């Protein structure tokens, strides 16, 4: 009888431990998509065998709501930092690294300018002076400086992408002149340009306040268990930064025109760790 009680207690302890080490990871990315984020996450998960992971797809708004309402150990994948988010969540070291965003003009808007736009430009002034429509991602935090510029733009000059509306659809809207300007990361835009534009050319310019490169992080609900989890994630990420597979997960999605500048930023980033 004592032996059966001992075995039962082991089973209960084992199940409790498994539950405690279960991490729910929310993502707003398209399901089944092969991306830098998905590949780096798989590399990271392989380094954390003591944890079990449950991946769920939800918008950022819903993910934050789930994390706030539930007591389970919950995290969001590939999230950018800002002051408000850092007050609510624990952030890991960078999970992903991307070249910073630029403003891209539609073919029609590009035709209104001769030459290139060489100087970093205030997006508010550019949109309002030209009476353009700016495509904006509702769930994206660009950074505080760019967010402030966008907030000043009149609503009639903003088309806001929300919910499950895809980046690809926004690119198509830009190329078909349904919006005039779109803020997007360089590596993402190069893929769409190659896919849809062919030999056609569009103008782009740097936005005042934009970062040279940006990072996505695993962000978790503030619990004692998640503090331990984030520490484990950070230790694994520092090792992954030196792993060729981690670099390959990034560079394979970088257009040939951007590979050299990306490598420079990547090397500078890794040197800090």
Secondary structure, DSSP 4 states (H G I P E B T S, - for coil): -HHHHHHHHHHHHHHHHHHHTEEEEEE-SPTT---HHHHHHHHHHHT-TT-EEEEEE--HHHHHHHHHH--S-EEEEEEPP-HHHHHHEEEEEEEEEEEPEEEEE-HHHHTTSSS---S-B-HHHHHHHHT--EEEETT----HHHHHHHHHS-GGGEEEE-TT--HHHHHHHHHTTSSSEEEEEHHHHHHHIIIIITT----EEPBTT--SEEEEEEEEES-HHHHHHHHHHHHHHHHHTT-HHHHHHHHTTS-TTTHHHHHHHHHHHHHT-
